[in-house]
């Protein structure tokens, strides 16, 4: 067994053993969600001019995230009930309906409902990709496939705004949603022949869906997401704290339930799985300010054009993708080193941004963004493997689904905290260079405690 774990597994194994079609299908679901989540950055401003509803624009983001978290959370239970092929079909149909609704939308209410369905379907597809990685393929390929998923996610996030910009330039913003609806049909049609060999659900695995806990999770995520777009610092803080408390109640109730959504002790720092999940969640929350406020801060402080700022932020995804794929074949002995080194890269880059974001120069910010992405790239796949591998086999499906779900919750919470910190630092009243520099400092410095949690848990999971 040790020899199998440590031997080098070439990429050609995916084609030689017939795994490539299933890998492509799972990655296609990730493409749909990741590209669609950034597509609205260029599409929605034009859509609002057409259908109105500017005061409710933030809900197109909030409910998209809400839908993706809730559906992603129960993806594991759905697979146990129906098998992965049917779960993929259901998620694909919901996604297609959401895209079609958004493409048709005559008003903002319909658009918001469409975005909710898109988030539900897309979030399910992403969680199913992680479930498939650990259930459809031999263990020796887990890191390779998770690395590919991460790479596709990064590239897709970059392509979303470009695709949206193309349809906007052509004067047909609705076409962007219809184009993704057509792609969603591919998932629905191709899933049965490629995924039908997945294990069949056993009767003892069929349990009631925990609707009450899902409702509690929904309210908590909704509160956290909404806190991130509130201009009042006081109301945002209260809403965010309330959302976090409800999330903790949900986790407590879920841990004591017979039909758990997440594996037992998934956030327990004394276990390998808990340490890994805490590491990823902490570092994601600590660094999300670069994505949320990086472009506008670079514009105000340095006069960077949106395209230039966008490319600098994109370097994080590029560094992540390149390093994740290039290191995915290392031995298990090197894995531990890369997990620790990855946490150090992320933390060092974040500390550097505390200085560079207010003072510059832009090339240094670009270098630090790349280093941050490289840190995530060299550790993400290996930590994900250990999270999945160190839970009981009966809960491996839920553990796989929990990875992207906790990622999205962490991003929502980090975004909300960034918004509160930015407004508290003066952004809600002024957007001068001096205020922007103050915001640029505190949006990173305030997250140092979370960075330290990420470092400590990285050492624990790497053991």
VOGU-3710 file (C-alpha; in Angstrom, 3 decimals, decimal comma):
1> xxxxxxxxxx> 0,000/0,000/0,000  2,815/2,429/0,858  4,497/1,686/-2,430  1,267/2,464/-4,314  0,856/5,758/-2,472  4,368/6,973/-3,138  4,822/5,891/-6,719  4,620/8,468/-9,487  1,322/8,314/-11,382  1,705/9,788/-14,887
11> xxxxxxxxxx> -1,013/11,852/-16,532  -1,297/9,212/-19,239  -2,985/6,951/-16,668  -6,184/8,970/-17,140  -6,410/7,938/-20,795  -4,856/4,488/-20,563  -7,318/3,347/-17,892  -10,306/5,058/-19,527  -10,869/7,737/-16,887  -10,586/10,825/-19,091
21> xxxxxxxxxx> -14,253/11,128/-20,228  -15,519/11,125/-16,627  -12,849/13,623/-15,583  -13,887/15,942/-18,416  -17,558/15,690/-17,453  -16,876/16,535/-13,815  -14,636/19,431/-14,830  -17,291/20,679/-17,236  -19,655/21,095/-14,284  -16,975/23,124/-12,501
31> xxxxxxxxxx> -16,556/25,242/-15,636  -20,263/26,058/-15,707  -20,348/27,198/-12,092  -17,049/29,107/-11,978  -17,478/30,923/-15,295  -21,110/31,707/-14,538  -20,257/33,131/-11,108  -17,966/35,769/-12,675  -19,999/36,266/-15,852  -22,347/38,682/-14,088
41> xxxxxxxxxx> -19,535/41,168/-13,453  -19,851/42,355/-17,050  -23,427/41,310/-17,835  -25,455/42,619/-14,879  -24,686/46,364/-15,254  -26,145/46,245/-18,774  -29,006/43,968/-17,720  -30,031/46,438/-15,009  -30,213/49,219/-17,583  -32,621/47,041/-19,578
51> xxxxxxxxxx> -34,872/45,500/-16,923  -34,363/47,890/-13,970  -34,118/46,884/-10,325  -30,789/48,519/-9,397  -31,584/48,586/-5,632  -31,887/44,781/-5,705  -28,748/44,111/-7,729  -26,860/42,682/-4,746  -29,469/39,918/-4,425  -28,341/38,436/-7,758
61> xxxxxxxxxx> -25,041/37,716/-6,006  -26,424/36,884/-2,566  -28,989/34,309/-3,689  -26,570/32,774/-6,184  -24,162/32,102/-3,317  -26,982/30,929/-1,068  -28,207/28,435/-3,642  -24,728/27,075/-4,280  -23,991/26,542/-0,584  -27,287/24,825/0,262
71> xxxxxxxxxx> -27,355/22,494/-2,744  -23,641/21,799/-2,454  -24,118/20,875/1,189  -26,714/18,182/0,486  -25,017/16,835/-2,640  -23,440/14,049/-0,605  -26,789/12,909/0,800  -28,333/13,070/-2,676  -25,621/10,820/-4,094  -26,227/8,298/-1,325
81> xxxxxxxxxx> -29,944/8,337/-2,142  -29,868/8,336/-5,940  -26,327/7,621/-7,148  -24,047/10,200/-8,704  -25,508/9,967/-12,229  -29,047/10,950/-11,178  -27,698/13,620/-8,824  -25,707/15,087/-11,728  -28,806/15,082/-13,952  -30,911/16,818/-11,282
91> xxxxxxxxxx> -28,260/19,481/-10,676  -27,857/19,986/-14,418  -31,593/20,437/-14,979  -31,836/22,993/-12,156  -28,878/24,856/-13,649  -30,388/24,899/-17,143  -33,709/26,164/-15,791  -31,878/28,888/-13,894  -29,940/30,042/-16,957  -33,102/30,031/-19,075
101> xxxxxxxxxx> -34,985/32,016/-16,426  -32,211/34,622/-16,238  -32,002/34,814/-20,024  -35,749/35,372/-20,295  -36,089/37,672/-17,251  -38,338/40,691/-17,984  -37,702/42,166/-14,518  -35,287/41,941/-11,595  -37,534/39,612/-9,564  -37,353/36,975/-12,291
111> xxxxxxxxxx> -33,620/37,546/-12,682  -33,020/37,007/-8,971  -35,024/33,754/-9,050  -33,021/32,623/-12,064  -29,743/33,369/-10,298  -30,923/31,375/-7,283  -31,583/28,345/-9,508  -28,236/28,816/-11,268  -26,475/28,840/-7,914  -28,330/25,742/-6,763
121> xxxxxxxxxx> -27,531/23,783/-9,908  -23,967/25,035/-10,226  -23,166/24,488/-6,561  -24,432/20,928/-6,855  -22,257/20,313/-9,924  -19,118/21,519/-8,133  -19,737/19,350/-5,078  -20,458/16,380/-7,346  -17,101/16,957/-9,043  -15,318/16,522/-5,699
131> xxxxxxxxxx> -17,502/13,533/-4,814  -16,734/11,975/-8,169  -13,019/12,542/-7,701  -13,013/10,370/-4,576  -15,581/7,733/-5,602  -15,231/7,194/-9,349  -11,459/6,870/-9,506  -8,715/4,903/-7,745  -7,072/6,588/-4,792  -3,772/7,011/-6,645
141> xxxxxxxxxx> -5,479/9,533/-8,964  -7,216/11,670/-6,343  -4,578/14,405/-6,195  -4,264/14,541/-9,984  -8,012/14,954/-10,465  -8,460/17,480/-7,645  -5,591/19,486/-9,145  -7,321/19,459/-12,538  -10,575/20,587/-10,903  -8,736/23,461/-9,214
151> xxxxxxxxxx> -7,087/24,390/-12,506  -10,387/24,395/-14,381  -11,930/26,530/-11,630  -9,159/29,127/-11,946  -9,277/29,324/-15,738  -13,080/29,408/-15,766  -13,176/32,312/-13,315  -10,945/34,268/-15,685  -13,045/33,452/-18,741  -16,410/34,417/-17,233
161> xxxxxxxxxx> -16,028/38,215/-17,499  -14,551/37,898/-20,994  -17,507/35,826/-22,201  -19,943/38,244/-20,615  -18,094/41,157/-22,201  -18,347/39,514/-25,620  -22,144/39,202/-25,424  -22,487/42,723/-24,031  -20,376/44,116/-26,875  -22,605/42,249/-29,325
171> xxxxxxxxxx> -25,657/43,930/-27,771  -27,136/40,647/-26,529  -26,568/40,226/-22,787  -29,351/37,627/-22,617  -27,379/35,459/-25,026  -24,756/34,852/-22,335  -27,296/33,067/-20,134  -28,789/31,124/-23,044  -25,285/30,008/-24,078  -24,690/28,547/-20,627
181> xxxxxxxxxx> -28,143/26,958/-20,612  -27,173/25,100/-23,800  -23,932/23,958/-22,186  -25,833/22,765/-19,133  -27,818/20,428/-21,366  -24,548/18,652/-22,168  -24,174/17,706/-18,490  -27,726/16,334/-18,411  -27,347/14,265/-21,581  -23,842/12,931/-21,034
191> xxxxxxxxxx> -24,109/12,036/-17,324  -26,056/8,732/-17,687  -23,603/6,852/-19,931  -20,480/8,131/-18,158  -21,527/8,002/-14,503  -24,053/5,154/-14,374  -21,396/2,688/-13,209  -21,202/4,481/-9,867  -22,239/2,478/-6,802  -25,945/1,996/-6,216
201> xxxxxxxxxx> -27,524/3,474/-3,125  -28,169/1,024/-0,315  -31,433/1,036/1,574  -29,728/1,837/4,839  -28,217/4,932/3,241  -31,573/6,401/2,239  -32,459/8,922/4,923  -34,752/11,900/5,144  -33,317/15,165/3,925  -32,658/17,421/6,950
211> xxxxxxxxxx> -34,949/20,233/5,803  -34,968/22,065/9,152  -31,171/22,165/9,310  -31,004/23,200/5,656  -33,331/26,073/6,466  -31,088/27,122/9,335  -28,028/26,917/7,075  -29,837/28,997/4,456  -30,706/31,768/6,892  -27,149/31,879/8,268
221> xxxxxxxxxx> -25,540/32,071/4,816  -28,101/34,636/3,677  -27,298/36,844/6,672  -23,543/36,553/6,088  -23,827/37,342/2,378  -26,128/40,292/2,989  -23,782/41,705/5,627  -21,140/42,006/2,922  -23,207/44,457/0,862  -24,591/46,639/3,665
231> xxxxxxxxxx> -23,258/50,196/3,853  -24,046/50,660/7,532  -21,139/49,267/9,547  -23,306/48,710/12,626  -26,094/46,839/10,803  -23,547/44,830/8,812  -21,691/43,807/11,968  -24,863/42,711/13,759  -26,072/40,804/10,693  -22,716/39,092/10,223
241> xxxxxxxxxx> -22,448/38,086/13,880  -26,009/36,779/13,770  -25,220/34,757/10,659  -22,099/33,256/12,242  -24,005/32,315/15,414  -26,702/30,609/13,351  -23,984/28,784/11,402  -22,464/27,519/14,662  -25,895/26,346/15,832  -26,341/24,534/12,528
251> xxxxxxxxxx> -22,968/22,801/12,870  -23,797/21,777/16,454  -27,161/20,323/15,456  -25,701/18,611/12,412  -22,907/16,986/14,422  -25,456/15,338/16,734  -27,787/14,128/13,993  -28,108/10,650/12,515  -28,355/11,947/8,924  -25,483/14,393/9,044
261> xxxxxxxxxx> -24,839/16,765/6,146  -21,149/16,987/7,038  -18,930/14,241/8,500  -18,495/13,986/12,252  -15,817/16,395/13,532  -15,199/17,985/10,133  -13,938/21,156/11,888  -12,230/19,419/14,804  -8,604/20,706/14,873  -7,466/17,515/16,619
271> xxxxxxxxxx> -8,165/15,422/13,514  -6,451/15,467/10,134  -9,720/16,210/8,323  -10,675/18,977/10,745  -7,230/20,570/10,592  -7,280/20,493/6,812  -10,711/22,083/6,588  -9,789/24,761/9,127  -6,563/25,506/7,271  -8,292/26,051/3,947
281> xxxxxxxxxx> -11,213/27,978/5,431  -8,981/30,278/7,501  -6,613/31,118/4,663  -9,469/31,721/2,236  -11,151/34,132/4,634  -7,852/35,845/5,380  -6,997/36,546/1,739  -10,371/37,183/0,045  -9,865/40,964/0,407  -7,477/40,849/-2,554
291> xxxxxxxxxx> -10,291/39,707/-4,823  -13,041/41,830/-3,277  -11,250/45,159/-2,852  -7,993/44,759/-4,776  -9,230/46,200/-8,119  -10,938/49,286/-6,682  -8,041/50,011/-4,315  -5,511/49,804/-7,148  -7,699/52,128/-9,204  -8,054/54,766/-6,475
301> xxxxxxxxxx> -4,506/54,647/-5,089  -2,449/54,061/-8,246  -4,857/54,964/-11,045  -4,643/51,417/-12,419  -7,113/50,806/-15,234  -9,728/48,097/-14,545  -8,141/45,822/-17,153  -4,699/46,091/-15,529  -6,111/45,532/-12,039  -8,104/42,575/-13,332
311> xxxxxxxxxx> -4,984/40,986/-14,807  -3,117/41,439/-11,521  -5,895/39,690/-9,610  -5,942/36,995/-12,296  -2,301/36,188/-11,535  -3,453/34,534/-8,317  -5,599/32,069/-10,280  -2,805/31,557/-12,810  -0,232/30,794/-10,101  -2,680/28,414/-8,413
321> xxxxxxxxxx> -3,458/26,532/-11,625  0,137/26,119/-12,816  1,527/24,988/-9,461  -1,403/22,693/-8,613  -1,059/20,763/-11,847  2,751/20,692/-11,895  3,041/19,367/-8,311  0,168/16,885/-8,387  2,405/13,887/-9,068  4,859/14,217/-6,168
331> xxxxxxxxxx> 5,411/11,500/-3,572  3,542/11,479/-0,285  6,715/12,455/1,571  6,894/15,677/-0,475  3,169/16,303/0,013  3,662/17,212/3,684  6,396/19,678/2,787  4,255/21,304/0,106  1,302/21,709/2,478  3,484/23,614/4,945
341> xxxxxxxxxx> 5,296/25,538/2,230  1,964/26,470/0,650  0,692/27,944/3,919  3,944/29,901/4,272  3,642/31,243/0,706  0,046/32,373/1,293  0,868/33,951/4,651  4,016/35,693/3,413  2,147/37,098/0,423  -0,628/38,356/2,670
351> xxxxxxxxxx> 1,855/40,059/4,998  3,524/41,616/1,973  0,204/43,009/0,760  -0,261/44,813/4,093  2,631/47,000/2,944  2,310/46,843/-0,847  -1,409/47,476/-1,298  -1,312/50,968/0,277  2,165/51,945/-1,001  2,792/49,969/-4,187
361> xxxxxxxxxx> 4,347/49,516/-6,615  1,919/47,591/-8,802  4,548/45,069/-9,896  5,050/44,081/-6,257  1,300/43,598/-5,770  1,299/41,420/-8,902  4,219/39,379/-7,556  2,528/38,874/-4,198  -0,765/37,893/-5,854  1,122/35,281/-7,874
371> xxxxxxxxxx> 2,865/33,986/-4,761  -0,449/33,708/-2,948  -1,918/31,664/-5,779  1,167/29,450/-5,870  0,775/28,796/-2,144  -2,805/27,649/-2,554  -1,826/25,620/-5,622  0,916/23,672/-3,879  -1,225/22,739/-0,863  -4,919/22,661/-1,868
381> xxxxxxxxxx> -4,998/19,281/-3,636  -3,014/17,470/-0,955  -5,044/18,935/1,898  -8,261/18,010/0,084  -7,034/14,434/-0,285  -6,265/14,194/3,432  -9,656/15,633/4,384  -11,376/12,946/2,308  -9,019/10,127/3,247  -9,180/10,621/7,021
391> xxxxxxxxxx> -12,911/10,229/7,574  -14,726/6,877/7,822  -15,353/5,419/4,392  -19,121/5,640/4,959  -18,796/9,441/5,246  -16,339/9,955/2,405  -19,057/11,187/0,061  -20,159/13,908/2,499  -16,529/14,841/3,172  -15,916/15,346/-0,548
401> xxxxxxxxxx> -18,970/17,584/-0,869  -18,008/19,567/2,229  -14,778/20,881/0,680  -16,284/23,234/-1,939  -19,211/23,995/0,390  -16,983/25,249/3,207  -14,914/27,080/0,604  -17,966/29,072/-0,511  -19,071/29,756/3,082  -15,542/30,949/3,900
411> xxxxxxxxxx> -15,513/33,229/0,874  -18,904/34,694/1,836  -17,819/35,242/5,437  -14,459/36,695/4,400  -16,180/39,039/1,932  -18,612/40,198/4,610  -15,805/40,847/7,094  -13,824/42,699/4,412  -16,828/44,915/3,705  -17,315/45,696/7,392
421> xxxxxxxxxx> -13,611/46,486/7,836  -13,557/48,663/4,712  -16,605/50,657/5,783  -15,282/50,984/9,335  -12,010/52,298/7,854  -13,864/55,072/6,070  -14,916/53,661/2,707  -18,599/54,226/3,417  -18,054/57,991/3,683  -15,085/58,826/1,448
431> xxxxxxxxxx> -13,105/57,306/-1,416  -10,031/59,557/-1,358  -6,517/58,187/-1,771  -5,795/58,583/1,953  -8,912/56,666/2,946  -8,218/53,981/0,336  -4,703/53,528/1,725  -6,142/53,097/5,217  -8,627/50,534/3,900  -5,867/48,748/1,967
441> xxxxxxxxxx> -3,874/48,326/5,174  -6,660/47,124/7,462  -8,330/44,804/4,916  -5,249/42,605/5,221  -3,826/43,407/8,665  -7,127/42,623/10,406  -6,978/39,041/9,133  -3,586/38,178/10,670  -5,224/36,058/13,439  -6,936/33,919/10,782
451> xxxxxxxxxx> -3,637/33,642/8,922  -2,016/32,268/12,092  -4,820/29,708/12,442  -4,106/28,641/8,856  -0,399/28,213/9,590  -0,934/26,198/12,775  -3,483/23,868/11,199  -1,258/23,434/8,120  1,423/21,950/10,362  -1,141/19,694/12,030
461> xxx> -2,671/18,314/8,815  0,752/17,819/7,220  1,650/15,365/10,036
//
